Amino acid sequence: MDSKIQLTKEDLRKNKPTRDEYLTKPKIPLIVVLDNVTNSYNIGAFIRLADAFAIEKVIVCGALTISDKKMKKASRNEAKWVCVEYSDSTTASLQTLLDEGHAIYSVELCHESVDYTKVTYPAKCVLVLGNERKGVSEAALKLSLQQIHIPMFGMGNSLNVSTAGAIVLAECANQIRKLP
Protein backbone atom coordinates (compact mmCIF):
# COMPACT_ATOMS: atom_id res chain seq x y z
CA MET A 1 0.00 0.00 0.00
CA ASP A 2 1.34 3.42 -0.98
CA SER A 3 1.52 5.76 2.04
CA LYS A 4 1.99 8.80 -0.18
CA ILE A 5 -1.27 10.64 -0.71
CA GLN A 6 -1.05 13.31 -3.34
CA LEU A 7 -2.65 16.63 -2.46
CA THR A 8 -5.35 17.96 -4.75
CA LYS A 9 -5.58 21.58 -5.91
CA GLU A 10 -8.42 22.00 -3.42
CA ASP A 11 -6.19 20.70 -0.60
CA LEU A 12 -3.45 23.14 -1.59
CA ARG A 13 -5.84 26.12 -1.82
CA LYS A 14 -7.56 25.38 1.52
CA ASN A 15 -5.32 27.65 3.63
CA LYS A 16 -4.58 30.22 0.94
CA PRO A 17 -6.26 33.60 0.55
CA THR A 18 -8.68 34.19 -2.30
CA ARG A 19 -7.28 36.01 -5.33
CA ASP A 20 -8.91 39.28 -4.25
CA GLU A 21 -7.59 38.86 -0.68
CA TYR A 22 -4.07 38.16 -1.97
CA LEU A 23 -3.97 41.31 -4.07
CA THR A 24 -4.77 43.47 -1.03
CA LYS A 25 -2.81 41.42 1.52
CA PRO A 26 0.27 43.24 2.87
CA LYS A 27 3.50 41.81 1.51
CA ILE A 28 6.68 41.51 3.52
CA PRO A 29 8.90 44.59 2.96
CA LEU A 30 11.55 42.69 1.04
CA ILE A 31 12.60 43.76 -2.46
CA VAL A 32 14.68 41.81 -4.96
CA VAL A 33 16.76 43.89 -7.38
CA LEU A 34 18.06 42.07 -10.44
CA ASP A 35 21.22 43.87 -11.56
CA ASN A 36 21.45 43.20 -15.30
CA VAL A 37 20.13 39.64 -15.05
CA THR A 38 19.48 38.86 -18.70
CA ASN A 39 18.05 35.35 -18.85
CA SER A 40 14.27 35.33 -19.15
CA TYR A 41 14.02 32.03 -17.29
CA ASN A 42 15.98 33.45 -14.34
CA ILE A 43 13.76 36.54 -14.23
CA GLY A 44 10.68 34.31 -14.37
CA ALA A 45 12.05 32.19 -11.53
CA PHE A 46 12.45 35.31 -9.37
CA ILE A 47 8.85 36.27 -10.08
CA ARG A 48 7.75 32.82 -8.86
CA LEU A 49 9.91 33.22 -5.76
CA ALA A 50 8.44 36.66 -5.07
CA ASP A 51 4.96 35.17 -5.21
CA ALA A 52 5.92 32.14 -3.10
CA PHE A 53 7.30 34.32 -0.29
CA ALA A 54 4.78 37.16 -0.77
CA ILE A 55 7.49 39.81 -1.00
CA GLU A 56 6.92 43.45 -1.89
CA LYS A 57 8.41 43.52 -5.40
CA VAL A 58 11.04 42.60 -7.94
CA ILE A 59 12.93 45.35 -9.76
CA VAL A 60 14.49 44.23 -13.04
CA CYS A 61 17.35 46.59 -13.92
CA GLY A 62 19.39 47.16 -17.05
CA ALA A 63 19.03 47.45 -20.78
CA LEU A 64 17.14 44.23 -21.31
CA THR A 65 15.68 42.26 -24.14
CA ILE A 66 13.36 39.92 -22.33
CA SER A 67 11.43 37.14 -24.02
CA ASP A 68 7.95 37.54 -22.57
CA LYS A 69 7.08 34.02 -23.73
CA LYS A 70 10.07 32.48 -21.91
CA MET A 71 9.53 34.65 -18.82
CA LYS A 72 5.82 33.76 -18.63
CA LYS A 73 6.69 30.09 -19.00
CA ALA A 74 9.28 30.26 -16.21
CA SER A 75 7.09 32.38 -13.93
CA ARG A 76 4.09 30.14 -14.64
CA ASN A 77 2.07 33.30 -15.21
CA GLU A 78 2.48 34.39 -11.57
CA ALA A 79 3.59 37.87 -12.67
CA LYS A 80 -0.02 39.01 -12.30
CA TRP A 81 0.34 38.46 -8.53
CA VAL A 82 3.73 40.15 -8.14
CA CYS A 83 4.76 43.79 -8.38
CA VAL A 84 7.45 43.82 -11.07
CA GLU A 85 9.16 47.09 -11.97
CA TYR A 86 11.66 47.76 -14.73
CA SER A 87 14.50 50.26 -14.47
CA ASP A 88 17.30 51.33 -16.79
CA SER A 89 19.62 51.99 -13.85
CA THR A 90 20.43 49.69 -10.95
CA THR A 91 22.25 52.47 -9.08
CA ALA A 92 19.34 54.93 -9.42
CA SER A 93 16.91 52.28 -8.16
CA LEU A 94 19.17 51.36 -5.24
CA GLN A 95 19.70 55.02 -4.31
CA THR A 96 15.93 55.53 -4.19
CA LEU A 97 15.58 52.47 -1.95
CA LEU A 98 18.38 53.74 0.32
CA ASP A 99 16.63 57.11 0.56
CA GLU A 100 13.45 55.25 1.60
CA GLY A 101 15.35 53.57 4.45
CA HIS A 102 16.01 50.11 3.01
CA ALA A 103 19.13 48.14 3.89
CA ILE A 104 20.83 46.71 0.80
CA TYR A 105 22.57 43.33 0.68
CA SER A 106 24.32 42.14 -2.48
CA VAL A 107 24.67 38.41 -3.07
CA GLU A 108 28.25 38.30 -4.30
CA LEU A 109 31.26 36.26 -3.23
CA CYS A 110 34.07 38.73 -2.58
CA HIS A 111 36.70 39.54 0.06
CA GLU A 112 34.23 41.51 2.21
CA SER A 113 31.28 39.12 1.88
CA VAL A 114 29.91 37.16 4.82
CA ASP A 115 27.92 33.95 5.06
CA TYR A 116 24.27 34.83 4.33
CA THR A 117 23.11 32.84 7.40
CA LYS A 118 25.23 35.00 9.72
CA VAL A 119 23.30 38.19 8.85
CA THR A 120 20.35 39.54 10.80
CA TYR A 121 18.15 41.07 8.12
CA PRO A 122 16.09 44.16 9.00
CA ALA A 123 12.43 44.59 8.10
CA LYS A 124 13.04 46.90 5.12
CA CYS A 125 15.50 44.85 3.13
CA VAL A 126 16.77 44.67 -0.45
CA LEU A 127 18.57 41.71 -1.98
CA VAL A 128 20.64 42.47 -5.09
CA LEU A 129 21.48 39.63 -7.44
CA GLY A 130 23.72 40.11 -10.42
CA ASN A 131 24.29 39.19 -14.01
CA GLU A 132 24.72 35.51 -14.81
CA ARG A 133 28.36 35.97 -15.89
CA LYS A 134 29.58 39.19 -14.28
CA GLY A 135 27.74 39.11 -10.96
CA VAL A 136 26.66 42.24 -9.09
CA SER A 137 28.12 45.45 -10.55
CA GLU A 138 30.77 47.43 -8.67
CA ALA A 139 28.40 50.40 -8.45
CA ALA A 140 25.73 48.26 -6.78
CA LEU A 141 28.27 46.72 -4.41
CA LYS A 142 29.33 50.22 -3.28
CA LEU A 143 25.72 51.05 -2.35
CA SER A 144 25.33 47.84 -0.32
CA LEU A 145 25.39 47.68 3.44
CA GLN A 146 26.93 44.21 3.15
CA GLN A 147 27.94 41.66 0.53
CA ILE A 148 26.74 38.16 1.36
CA HIS A 149 27.58 34.74 -0.05
CA ILE A 150 26.47 31.14 0.11
CA PRO A 151 29.24 28.86 1.40
CA MET A 152 30.15 26.22 -1.20
CA PHE A 153 31.32 22.84 0.09
CA GLY A 154 31.66 20.99 -3.20
CA MET A 155 34.02 21.50 -6.11
CA GLY A 156 32.00 24.25 -7.78
CA ASN A 157 32.43 27.92 -6.95
CA SER A 158 29.02 29.28 -7.87
CA LEU A 159 25.32 28.59 -8.38
CA ASN A 160 22.83 29.73 -10.98
CA VAL A 161 21.56 33.19 -10.00
CA SER A 162 17.97 32.04 -9.48
CA THR A 163 19.11 29.08 -7.36
CA ALA A 164 21.31 31.35 -5.23
CA GLY A 165 18.45 33.83 -5.01
CA ALA A 166 16.05 31.15 -3.79
CA ILE A 167 18.40 30.11 -1.00
CA VAL A 168 19.10 33.62 0.26
CA LEU A 169 15.54 34.86 -0.27
CA ALA A 170 14.16 32.01 1.86
CA GLU A 171 16.47 32.88 4.76
CA CYS A 172 15.83 36.60 4.53
CA ALA A 173 12.04 36.29 4.14
CA ASN A 174 11.75 33.86 7.03
CA GLN A 175 13.78 36.15 9.32
CA ILE A 176 11.67 39.18 8.39
CA ARG A 177 8.42 37.24 8.94
CA LYS A 178 9.52 36.50 12.52
CA LEU A 179 10.16 40.16 13.36
CA PRO A 180 7.70 41.77 15.79
Secondary structure, 3 states (H helix, E strand, C coil): CCCCCCCCHHHHHCCCCCHHHHHHCCCEEEEEEEECCCCHHHHHHHHHHHHHHCEEEEEEECCCCCCHHHHHHHHCCHHHHCCEEEECCHHHHHHHHHHCCCEEEEECCCCCCEEHHHCCCCCCEEEEEEECCCECCHHHHHCCCEEEECCCCCCCCCCCHHHHHHHHHHHHHHHHHCCC
